[in-house]
Amino acid sequence: MKSRILTVLAVLFAVASFAQPRAEYPRPQFERADWKNLNGEWTFTLDLSKSGTHRNYYASKGFDGKITVPFAAESKLSGVGYIDFINSVWYQRTIQIPAEWAGKNVKLNFGAVYYTSEVYIDGQFVGRHYGGSDSFSFDITKWVADGKEHSLVVHAESDIRSGNQPGGKQCTNYYSQGCSYTRTTGIWQTVWMEAVAKSGLERVQVYTDIDNGQLVVTPTFYTTPSGNRFAITVKDGAKVVAKGNFVASQGLPVVVPIKKAKLWSPENPFLYDVVYEVLDAEGNVVDKVDAYVGMRKIHVAGNKIYLNNKPYYQRLVLDQGFYPDGVWTAPSDEALKHDIEMSKAVGFNGARLHQKVFEERFYYWADKLGYLVWGEMPSWDKNSNSVTAGRNFISEWSNIIVRDRNHPALVAWTPLNEEWGAPGYEAGRFYNDLYNVTRQLDPSRPCNTVSGGMYVVSDFCTAHCYEQDGKRLHDILYKDGHWYQPQGPSQERCGRSINLEVYDGTVPYLLDEFGGIKCAETTPGGDSWGYGGAAPTREDFYKRLESQVKGIIDHADKICGFCYTQLTDVEQEQNGVYYYNRKEKFDSKRLFEIFQMKAEGYEQ
């Protein structure tokens, strides 16, 4: 009997070992039935001399090495684990187009590839992409034939130390140090193919207008033949609550009334299922996309941020989205969900997603579980006074906004973090352009152009302060009619700006980084660090944390939220409320009571 059990367990382990990694659909807010996941084992080679193009690697039928996609070469889960600087890598695998896709266009989709990438099929150049965090796709229809095998090659390059590409918390030294960590190069999110009708739906932009009880949808089609229609069906479970059928007009909004809409919030994250269909002149469905929406409104008025027209106190945590085995890539879909559940368990109602663009599956779980998030770009390592860096940044950031702007959980944009140093003319121009582009692409959300460091044109003010004594923190934040601002340069050349030292409360103010407390009892010795001196014991940690949160909450009439650093330890920075491996470090119940301390003037 024991032998049989061991045999069964061995078989189950073998099956699990060969299971396709990250097999779930990667774009759950815009899902098609005809798709094929390309994650798994690819052939692979490092190209540190950058000579691969000269050696015709683009025409390869297979490299000597192996890598598990979608995990970056630096990660353990990739099977490579090369942690030195990587400036060039090549991937190869065989693809085959299902025969049932005949007559449709074939899209090759990439969740993200860091940083620049080129795609080849059977040695033929398909396309090039600049940007390490945004999703992109190529129409490969003319390079493939139904049922035939083809060699797909992807070439990725990165120069993290150039100043021209945003790197976030990827360390520009060999060893991880301070608050910079292991790098990510090449494919780090899911790769997949899908079949799309020639006149199918490319994307939609959705506004949930709760004040007027309507859904406003702006469709973009690949083509719009005469007579095509665009149909929308909104469901509450199995019940159809609204329908609309419109002429398929390119880029023109259509309106679907939603009577007595159920609103989305962290306390009640209700989502409507939505089906988008494109119909031809004869009424045949040529394209179908499954989606969902959360009816909610986020806006700024006076010194408050409102959710569904009520002031909402934001109790956020800094989440850097690093994993011990996957680096930037979560090991599983369940891991993404679990991070949100961990955060909510200790009293946070949202997160500032810090120096990384999180994958769409994370946003999906935030939508499903009721979790506010701020979307942020990995802005460190780029030179804000460089025209090239600015051009690269704005192009990539624009794609990110368009990809993620329909998620109800996403309530603010934060493209930049801690811009230090005196800004030159180009930096000032860059900040203003960045704010304007963000608001043009998504006027429905506030934009916090720079988080901490300096204040430029923005919809609300944010500051970072790691004073460890709660009473001093309280006094620093607001004293004698003056607001806290880190020492920074003059903003005279950056366009409209506000000096926080004489901030008058005309826009919302949040302390979006504080805490960072290390506890010696949970992380003794070593090279680990946190902000300020370590709390000697867990009990000292709780007392220090409570005094800091109280110091902020006491200003609830002026400060409308906070963001605690941070959710988990990350490599040598060991000041998370959880360990890096996601194990509990503190009493979750006590943390919940502290972070949920009552804020006067707010219902939650």
C-alpha positions as CSV (number, residue, x, y, z in Angstrom):
1,M,0.0,0.0,0.0
2,K,2.8,2.4,0.9
3,S,4.6,1.6,-2.3
4,R,1.5,2.4,-4.3
5,I,1.0,5.7,-2.6
6,L,4.6,6.7,-3.3
7,T,4.2,5.7,-6.9
8,V,1.1,7.9,-7.3
9,L,2.8,10.8,-5.6
10,A,5.8,10.4,-8.0
11,V,3.5,10.4,-11.0
12,L,1.7,13.5,-9.7
13,F,5.0,15.2,-9.1
14,A,6.1,14.4,-12.6
15,V,2.9,15.8,-14.1
16,A,3.3,18.9,-12.1
17,S,6.9,19.3,-13.1
18,F,6.0,19.2,-16.8
19,A,2.9,21.4,-16.4
20,Q,2.9,24.5,-18.6
21,P,4.0,27.5,-16.5
22,R,1.6,30.4,-16.2
23,A,-1.0,28.6,-18.4
24,E,-3.9,30.9,-17.5
25,Y,-5.3,33.4,-20.0
26,P,-3.1,36.5,-19.7
27,R,-5.7,39.2,-20.6
28,P,-8.8,38.4,-18.6
29,Q,-10.5,41.8,-19.3
30,F,-10.4,41.2,-23.0
31,E,-10.6,37.4,-23.6
32,R,-11.0,35.4,-26.8
33,A,-11.7,31.7,-27.0
34,D,-9.3,30.9,-29.9
35,W,-5.8,31.3,-28.3
36,K,-2.7,29.3,-27.8
37,N,-0.2,29.7,-24.9
38,L,3.4,29.6,-25.9
39,N,4.9,29.5,-22.4
40,G,7.2,26.6,-21.5
41,E,10.6,25.3,-22.8
42,W,12.3,27.4,-25.5
43,T,15.8,27.0,-26.8
44,F,18.0,29.8,-25.7
45,T,21.4,31.4,-25.8
46,L,23.2,34.4,-24.2
47,D,24.8,36.7,-26.7
48,L,27.1,38.8,-24.5
49,S,29.2,40.0,-27.4
50,K,26.1,41.0,-29.3
51,S,27.3,39.2,-32.4
52,G,24.2,37.0,-32.9
53,T,22.8,39.0,-35.8
54,H,26.1,38.6,-37.7
55,R,26.0,34.9,-37.0
56,N,22.4,34.6,-38.4
57,Y,20.8,33.7,-35.1
58,Y,17.5,35.1,-36.4
59,A,17.3,32.1,-38.8
60,S,18.0,29.5,-36.0
61,K,16.1,26.3,-35.8
62,G,17.3,25.8,-32.2
63,F,19.9,27.0,-29.8
64,D,22.1,24.9,-27.5
65,G,20.6,26.1,-24.2
66,K,17.1,25.8,-22.7
67,I,15.0,28.3,-20.8
68,T,11.5,28.2,-19.3
69,V,9.3,31.1,-20.6
70,P,8.0,33.4,-19.2
71,F,10.7,33.6,-16.6
72,A,13.7,36.0,-17.1
73,A,17.2,34.5,-17.5
74,E,18.2,35.9,-14.2
75,S,15.5,34.0,-12.3
76,K,15.7,30.5,-10.8
77,L,12.5,29.5,-12.4
78,S,13.9,30.1,-15.9
79,G,16.4,27.3,-15.4
80,V,19.2,29.7,-16.4
81,G,19.9,31.8,-13.3
82,Y,22.6,34.0,-14.9
83,I,22.7,37.1,-12.7
84,D,25.5,39.2,-14.3
85,F,24.6,41.9,-16.8
86,I,22.9,40.6,-19.9
87,N,22.9,42.9,-22.9
88,S,21.6,40.4,-25.5
89,V,19.7,37.1,-25.5
90,W,18.0,34.9,-28.2
91,Y,15.0,32.6,-27.9
92,Q,13.7,30.0,-30.3
93,R,10.7,27.6,-30.4
94,T,8.6,26.0,-33.0
95,I,5.0,27.2,-33.5
96,Q,2.1,25.7,-35.4
97,I,-1.1,27.5,-36.4
98,P,-4.3,25.4,-35.7
99,A,-6.1,24.5,-38.9
100,E,-9.3,25.8,-37.5
101,W,-7.9,29.4,-37.5
102,A,-8.0,29.4,-41.3
103,G,-9.4,32.7,-42.6
104,K,-8.5,34.7,-39.5
105,N,-5.6,36.9,-38.7
106,V,-3.0,35.5,-36.3
107,K,-1.8,37.8,-33.6
108,L,1.5,37.0,-31.7
109,N,1.2,38.7,-28.3
110,F,3.9,39.4,-25.7
111,G,3.0,40.4,-22.1
112,A,6.4,42.1,-21.8
113,V,10.0,41.7,-23.0
114,Y,12.8,43.7,-21.4
115,Y,13.9,45.9,-23.0
116,T,14.1,46.1,-26.8
117,S,13.0,43.1,-28.9
118,E,12.9,41.8,-32.4
119,V,10.8,39.0,-33.7
120,Y,11.6,36.7,-36.7
121,I,9.7,33.8,-38.3
122,D,11.7,31.3,-40.4
123,G,14.5,33.9,-40.6
124,Q,12.2,36.7,-41.8
125,F,12.0,39.9,-39.8
126,V,8.5,40.5,-38.4
127,G,8.8,43.5,-36.1
128,R,10.7,45.4,-33.4
129,H,9.5,46.8,-30.1
130,Y,11.0,49.4,-27.7
131,G,9.9,49.1,-24.1
132,G,10.4,46.6,-21.3
133,S,7.1,46.8,-19.4
134,D,4.3,47.3,-21.9
135,S,2.5,44.6,-23.8
136,F,2.7,44.4,-27.6
137,S,1.7,42.2,-30.5
138,F,2.5,41.5,-34.2
139,D,0.1,40.3,-36.9
140,I,2.1,37.3,-38.2
141,T,-0.6,36.1,-40.7
142,K,1.5,36.6,-43.8
143,W,4.5,34.7,-42.3
144,V,2.7,31.6,-41.3
145,A,0.6,28.9,-43.0
146,D,-2.2,26.9,-41.4
147,G,-1.0,23.5,-40.0
148,K,2.7,24.1,-41.0
149,E,5.5,24.3,-38.4
150,H,7.6,27.5,-38.2
151,S,10.6,28.6,-36.3
152,L,9.9,31.6,-34.1
153,V,12.9,33.6,-32.9
154,V,12.9,36.4,-30.4
155,H,16.0,38.6,-29.8
156,A,16.0,40.9,-26.7
157,E,18.6,43.6,-25.8
158,S,19.1,45.7,-22.6
159,D,21.5,48.4,-21.5
160,I,20.3,49.2,-18.0
161,R,23.2,51.6,-17.4
162,S,22.6,53.8,-20.5
163,G,20.2,56.2,-18.9
164,N,17.9,55.9,-21.9
165,Q,15.7,53.1,-20.6
166,P,13.6,53.0,-17.5
167,G,14.8,50.2,-15.2
168,G,13.1,50.7,-11.8
169,K,14.7,48.8,-9.0
170,Q,17.0,46.8,-11.2
171,C,20.5,47.3,-9.8
172,T,23.1,49.0,-12.0
173,N,25.9,47.4,-10.0
174,Y,26.8,43.7,-10.2
175,Y,25.5,42.9,-6.7
176,S,22.1,43.9,-5.4
177,Q,22.4,46.6,-2.8
178,G,20.3,49.1,-0.9
179,C,16.9,49.2,-2.5
180,S,18.0,47.9,-5.9
181,Y,17.7,44.3,-6.7
182,T,18.2,41.5,-9.3
183,R,17.8,42.5,-12.9
184,T,15.2,41.2,-15.5
185,T,16.2,40.7,-19.1
186,G,14.2,39.3,-22.0
187,I,10.8,37.7,-21.9
188,W,9.2,38.0,-18.5
189,Q,5.5,37.7,-19.2
190,T,3.3,35.3,-21.1
191,V,3.7,34.8,-24.9
192,W,0.6,33.7,-26.7
193,M,-1.1,33.6,-30.1
194,E,-4.8,34.2,-30.9
195,A,-7.0,34.1,-33.9
196,V,-8.8,37.4,-34.7
197,A,-11.3,38.2,-37.5
198,K,-10.0,40.7,-40.0
199,S,-12.7,43.1,-38.9
200,G,-12.4,42.2,-35.2
201,L,-12.3,44.3,-32.2
202,E,-8.8,45.7,-31.4
203,R,-9.6,47.3,-28.0
204,V,-12.2,49.3,-26.1
205,Q,-12.0,52.2,-23.8
206,V,-14.6,52.1,-21.1
207,Y,-16.0,54.9,-18.8
208,T,-18.3,53.9,-16.0
209,D,-20.5,56.9,-15.6
210,I,-22.3,56.2,-12.3
211,D,-23.7,59.8,-12.0
212,N,-25.8,59.3,-15.2
213,G,-26.2,55.5,-14.9
214,Q,-24.5,54.5,-18.1
215,L,-21.6,52.7,-19.6
216,V,-19.7,54.6,-22.3
217,V,-17.6,52.4,-24.6
218,T,-15.3,53.6,-27.4
219,P,-14.4,50.8,-29.7
220,T,-11.4,50.4,-32.0
221,F,-11.7,47.9,-34.8
222,Y,-9.0,46.4,-37.1
223,T,-11.2,47.3,-40.0
224,T,-14.8,48.5,-40.4
225,P,-16.5,47.1,-43.5
226,S,-19.8,48.7,-44.5
227,G,-22.7,47.1,-42.6
228,N,-20.8,45.8,-39.6
229,R,-22.4,46.2,-36.2
230,F,-21.1,46.4,-32.7
231,A,-23.1,44.7,-29.9
232,I,-22.7,45.0,-26.2
233,T,-24.4,42.7,-23.6
234,V,-24.0,43.4,-19.8
235,K,-24.8,40.7,-17.3
236,D,-25.3,40.3,-13.6
237,G,-24.6,36.6,-13.3
238,A,-26.9,34.9,-15.7
239,K,-29.3,37.9,-15.9
240,V,-28.9,40.3,-18.8
241,V,-29.2,43.9,-17.4
242,A,-28.4,45.9,-20.5
243,K,-27.9,45.5,-24.2
244,G,-26.9,47.7,-27.1
245,N,-26.5,47.3,-30.9
246,F,-24.7,50.0,-32.8
247,V,-23.1,50.8,-36.2
248,A,-19.5,49.7,-35.9
249,S,-18.0,53.2,-36.2
250,Q,-14.2,53.5,-35.6
251,G,-13.4,55.4,-32.4
252,L,-16.8,56.8,-31.7
253,P,-18.3,56.2,-28.3
254,V,-21.6,54.4,-27.7
255,V,-23.7,54.5,-24.6
256,V,-25.4,51.6,-22.7
257,P,-27.7,52.6,-19.8
258,I,-27.2,50.7,-16.6
259,K,-30.3,51.2,-14.4
260,K,-29.7,51.1,-10.6
261,A,-26.1,50.1,-11.1
262,K,-24.3,48.0,-8.4
263,L,-21.2,49.9,-7.6
264,W,-17.7,48.6,-7.3
265,S,-15.6,49.3,-4.1
266,P,-13.1,47.4,-1.9
267,E,-15.9,46.7,0.5
268,N,-18.2,45.3,-2.3
269,P,-16.1,44.5,-5.5
270,F,-19.1,43.8,-7.8
271,L,-18.3,43.2,-11.4
272,Y,-20.6,43.0,-14.4
273,D,-19.8,40.5,-17.1
274,V,-19.7,42.1,-20.5
275,V,-19.8,40.5,-24.0
276,Y,-18.6,42.5,-27.0
277,E,-19.5,41.2,-30.4
278,V,-18.8,42.3,-34.0
279,L,-21.4,41.3,-36.5
280,D,-21.2,41.4,-40.3
281,A,-23.9,42.9,-42.6
282,E,-25.8,39.5,-42.5
283,G,-25.8,39.5,-38.7
284,N,-23.2,36.8,-38.3
285,V,-20.9,37.1,-35.3
286,V,-17.4,37.5,-36.6
287,D,-15.7,38.4,-33.3
288,K,-16.6,37.8,-29.7
289,V,-14.7,39.1,-26.6
290,D,-15.5,38.3,-23.0
291,A,-14.9,41.1,-20.6
292,Y,-16.1,42.7,-17.3
293,V,-16.6,46.2,-15.8
294,G,-16.8,47.6,-12.3
295,M,-19.1,50.6,-12.1
296,R,-17.2,53.1,-10.0
297,K,-16.0,56.7,-10.0
298,I,-12.7,58.1,-8.7
299,H,-12.2,61.9,-8.5
300,V,-10.4,64.7,-6.7
301,A,-12.2,67.6,-5.0
302,G,-10.7,70.0,-2.5
303,N,-8.2,68.2,-0.4
304,K,-9.9,64.8,-0.7
305,I,-9.9,61.9,-3.0
306,Y,-13.4,60.5,-3.6
307,L,-14.6,57.0,-4.5
308,N,-18.2,56.8,-5.7
309,N,-18.7,60.4,-4.6
310,K,-17.6,59.8,-0.9
311,P,-14.3,60.7,0.6
312,Y,-12.2,57.6,0.8
313,Y,-9.2,57.1,3.0
314,Q,-6.5,55.2,1.2
315,R,-4.6,52.8,3.4
316,L,-2.0,51.6,0.9
317,V,1.1,49.4,1.1
318,L,4.2,49.7,-1.2
319,D,4.3,46.5,-3.3
320,Q,7.4,46.1,-5.5
321,G,6.3,42.8,-7.0
322,F,9.5,40.9,-6.6
323,Y,9.6,37.1,-6.1
324,P,12.5,35.0,-4.7
325,D,12.3,32.5,-7.6
326,G,10.8,34.6,-10.4
327,V,12.2,38.1,-9.8
328,W,9.7,40.3,-11.7
329,T,7.5,37.3,-12.7
330,A,5.1,35.7,-10.3
331,P,5.6,32.0,-10.1
332,S,1.9,31.4,-10.5
333,D,-1.5,33.1,-10.9
334,E,-2.3,32.0,-7.4
335,A,0.8,33.9,-6.1
336,L,-0.6,37.2,-7.6
337,K,-3.9,36.6,-5.8
338,H,-2.2,35.6,-2.6
339,D,-0.2,38.8,-2.4
340,I,-3.5,40.8,-2.4
341,E,-5.1,38.5,0.2
342,M,-2.0,38.9,2.4
343,S,-2.2,42.7,2.1
344,K,-5.9,42.8,2.9
345,A,-5.4,40.5,5.9
346,V,-3.2,43.1,7.7
347,G,-5.5,46.0,7.0
348,F,-4.5,47.6,3.7
349,N,-7.2,48.5,1.2
350,G,-4.8,48.9,-1.7
351,A,-1.3,49.3,-2.9
352,R,1.1,51.6,-4.6
353,L,2.6,49.3,-7.2
354,H,6.1,50.5,-7.0
355,Q,8.7,50.9,-9.8
356,K,7.2,48.1,-11.8
357,V,4.3,47.6,-14.3
358,F,2.4,44.7,-12.9
359,E,0.9,42.2,-15.3
360,E,-2.8,42.2,-16.2
361,R,-3.6,39.2,-14.1
362,F,-2.7,41.2,-11.0
363,Y,-5.1,43.9,-12.0
364,Y,-7.7,41.2,-12.6
365,W,-7.4,39.9,-9.0
366,A,-7.4,43.4,-7.6
367,D,-10.7,44.0,-9.5
368,K,-12.1,40.7,-8.2
369,L,-11.0,41.0,-4.6
370,G,-11.6,44.7,-4.2
371,Y,-8.2,46.3,-3.9
372,L,-7.2,49.9,-4.8
373,V,-4.0,50.2,-6.8
374,W,-1.8,53.0,-8.1
375,G,-0.2,52.2,-11.4
376,E,3.5,53.2,-11.6
377,M,6.3,53.1,-14.2
378,P,9.8,51.7,-13.3
379,S,11.2,55.2,-13.7
380,W,14.6,54.9,-12.0
381,D,17.7,54.6,-14.1
382,K,16.5,56.9,-16.9
383,N,17.9,60.4,-17.4
384,S,15.0,62.9,-17.3
385,N,17.1,65.6,-19.1
386,S,17.7,63.3,-22.0
387,V,15.4,63.8,-25.1
388,T,16.0,60.1,-26.0
389,A,15.1,58.8,-22.6
390,G,12.0,61.1,-22.4
391,R,10.8,59.9,-25.9
392,N,11.3,56.2,-24.9
393,F,9.5,56.7,-21.6
394,I,6.4,58.6,-22.9
395,S,5.9,56.1,-25.7
396,E,6.0,53.1,-23.3
397,W,4.0,54.8,-20.6
398,S,1.3,55.7,-23.2
399,N,0.9,52.0,-24.1
400,I,0.6,51.0,-20.4
401,I,-2.2,53.5,-19.8
402,V,-4.1,52.2,-22.8
403,R,-3.7,48.6,-21.7
404,D,-4.8,49.1,-18.1
405,R,-7.2,52.1,-18.0
406,N,-10.4,49.9,-17.9
407,H,-9.6,48.2,-14.6
408,P,-11.8,49.5,-11.8
409,A,-9.2,48.8,-9.1
410,L,-6.8,51.2,-10.7
411,V,-7.5,54.6,-9.1
412,A,-4.4,56.7,-9.8
413,W,-1.4,57.0,-12.1
414,T,2.2,57.6,-10.8
415,P,4.6,57.6,-13.7
416,L,7.7,58.9,-11.7
417,N,9.2,58.2,-8.4
418,E,11.6,60.5,-6.5
419,E,13.0,62.8,-9.1
420,W,16.0,64.3,-7.3
421,G,18.4,67.0,-8.4
422,A,17.8,70.3,-10.1
423,P,15.7,69.8,-13.3
424,G,17.0,71.2,-16.5
425,Y,14.9,72.5,-19.3
426,E,14.3,69.1,-20.8
427,A,13.3,67.6,-17.5
428,G,10.7,70.3,-16.9
429,R,9.3,69.8,-20.4
430,F,9.3,66.0,-19.8
431,Y,7.3,66.3,-16.5
432,N,4.7,68.6,-18.1
433,D,4.4,66.4,-21.2
434,L,4.0,63.3,-19.1
435,Y,1.2,64.8,-17.1
436,N,-0.6,66.0,-20.1
437,V,-0.3,62.7,-22.0
438,T,-1.5,60.8,-19.0
439,R,-4.6,63.0,-18.6
440,Q,-5.4,63.0,-22.3
441,L,-5.3,59.2,-22.5
442,D,-7.2,58.8,-19.3
443,P,-9.1,61.8,-18.0
444,S,-11.0,59.6,-15.6
445,R,-8.2,59.2,-13.0
446,P,-6.0,61.6,-11.1
447,C,-2.3,61.7,-12.0
448,N,0.4,61.9,-9.4
449,T,3.2,62.9,-11.7
450,V,6.1,62.5,-9.3
451,S,5.9,60.6,-6.1
452,G,8.1,62.2,-3.5
453,G,11.4,64.2,-4.1
454,M,9.9,67.1,-5.9
455,Y,6.5,68.4,-6.8
456,V,5.5,69.4,-10.4
457,V,2.2,69.7,-12.2
458,S,0.0,67.0,-10.6
459,D,-3.5,66.3,-9.4
460,F,-2.5,65.8,-5.8
461,C,0.6,66.1,-3.5
462,T,2.6,63.2,-2.2
463,A,5.7,63.1,0.1
464,H,8.0,60.5,1.5
465,C,9.1,60.7,5.2
466,Y,10.9,57.9,7.1
467,E,11.0,59.6,10.5
468,Q,10.7,56.7,12.9
469,D,9.3,58.5,16.0
470,G,5.6,58.9,15.6
471,K,5.3,62.1,17.6
472,R,8.1,63.8,15.5
473,L,6.5,62.4,12.3
474,H,3.2,64.0,13.3
475,D,4.9,67.4,13.9
476,I,7.1,67.2,10.8
477,L,4.1,66.6,8.5
478,Y,2.3,69.8,9.5
479,K,3.6,72.4,11.9
480,D,3.0,76.1,12.3
481,G,1.0,76.2,9.1
482,H,3.7,74.6,7.0
483,W,3.6,71.2,5.3
484,Y,6.4,68.7,5.1
485,Q,8.6,68.7,2.0
486,P,11.9,67.0,1.6
487,Q,14.7,69.3,0.7
488,G,14.6,69.7,-3.1
489,P,15.5,72.1,-5.9
490,S,13.7,75.1,-7.1
491,Q,10.7,74.3,-9.3
492,E,10.7,77.6,-11.2
493,R,11.6,76.0,-14.5
494,C,9.1,73.1,-14.3
495,G,5.9,74.9,-15.2
496,R,3.0,75.1,-12.6
497,S,4.1,73.8,-9.3
498,I,3.3,74.0,-5.6
499,N,5.7,74.5,-2.7
500,L,4.7,72.0,-0.1
501,E,6.2,74.2,2.7
502,V,3.4,76.7,2.1
503,Y,0.8,74.1,0.9
504,D,-2.7,75.5,1.5
505,G,-4.8,72.3,1.1
506,T,-6.2,73.1,-2.3
507,V,-5.5,69.6,-3.6
508,P,-5.3,66.3,-1.8
509,Y,-2.1,65.4,0.1
510,L,-0.9,61.9,0.9
511,L,2.1,60.5,2.7
512,D,2.8,57.8,0.1
513,E,6.0,56.4,1.7
514,F,6.7,56.0,5.4
515,G,7.7,53.3,7.9
516,G,10.1,50.8,6.4
517,I,10.7,49.4,9.9
518,K,13.1,46.5,10.3
519,C,12.7,44.3,13.3
520,A,15.8,42.7,14.8
521,E,13.8,39.9,16.3
522,T,12.5,38.8,12.9
523,T,15.6,39.6,10.8
524,P,18.7,39.4,13.0
525,G,22.2,40.5,11.8
526,G,23.5,40.2,8.3
527,D,23.5,42.9,5.6
528,S,19.8,43.5,5.7
529,W,18.4,46.9,6.3
530,G,15.4,49.0,6.9
531,Y,14.8,52.7,7.6
532,G,16.2,54.1,10.8
533,G,17.4,51.8,13.6
534,A,15.8,48.3,13.8
535,A,13.1,47.8,16.4
536,P,14.6,45.4,19.0
537,T,11.6,43.1,19.3
538,R,8.2,42.5,17.7
539,E,6.5,44.4,20.6
540,D,8.8,47.4,19.9
541,F,7.9,47.1,16.2
542,Y,4.1,47.2,17.0
543,K,4.6,50.3,19.3
544,R,6.7,52.2,16.7
545,L,4.3,51.3,13.9
546,E,1.2,52.3,15.9
547,S,2.8,55.7,16.8
548,Q,3.6,56.4,13.2
549,V,0.2,55.5,11.9
550,K,-1.4,57.6,14.6
551,G,0.8,60.5,13.8
552,I,-0.5,60.4,10.2
553,I,-4.2,59.6,11.0
554,D,-4.3,62.6,13.4
555,H,-4.0,64.7,10.3
556,A,-6.9,63.1,8.6
557,D,-8.5,66.5,8.0
558,K,-5.5,67.4,5.9
559,I,-3.8,64.1,4.8
560,C,-6.2,61.7,3.0
561,G,-4.2,58.6,3.0
562,F,-0.9,56.8,3.5
563,C,1.4,54.2,2.0
564,Y,3.5,52.0,4.2
565,T,6.8,50.6,3.1
566,Q,6.5,47.7,2.4
567,L,4.4,44.5,1.8
568,T,7.3,41.9,1.7
569,D,11.0,41.9,2.2
570,V,12.9,42.1,-1.1
571,E,16.3,40.5,-1.1
572,Q,18.5,42.6,1.3
573,E,15.8,45.2,2.0
574,Q,14.1,43.3,4.9
575,N,11.5,45.8,6.2
576,G,8.4,44.1,4.9
577,V,5.4,43.1,7.0
578,Y,5.9,39.6,5.5
579,Y,9.1,37.7,4.7
580,Y,10.3,37.6,1.1
581,N,9.0,34.0,0.8
582,R,5.5,35.3,1.8
583,K,5.6,33.7,5.3
584,E,4.1,35.6,8.2
585,K,6.4,37.7,10.2
586,F,4.1,39.5,12.6
587,D,0.7,39.0,14.2
588,S,-1.7,39.9,11.3
589,K,-4.5,40.7,13.7
590,R,-2.4,43.4,15.5
591,L,-1.3,44.8,12.2
592,F,-4.9,45.0,11.0
593,E,-6.0,46.9,14.0
594,I,-3.1,49.4,13.5
595,F,-3.5,50.0,9.8
596,Q,-7.3,50.3,10.2
597,M,-7.1,53.0,12.8
598,K,-10.2,55.3,12.5
599,A,-9.7,58.3,10.3
600,E,-12.0,61.1,11.3
601,G,-14.3,62.3,8.4
602,Y,-14.2,59.0,6.6
603,E,-16.7,56.1,6.7
604,Q,-14.1,53.3,6.3
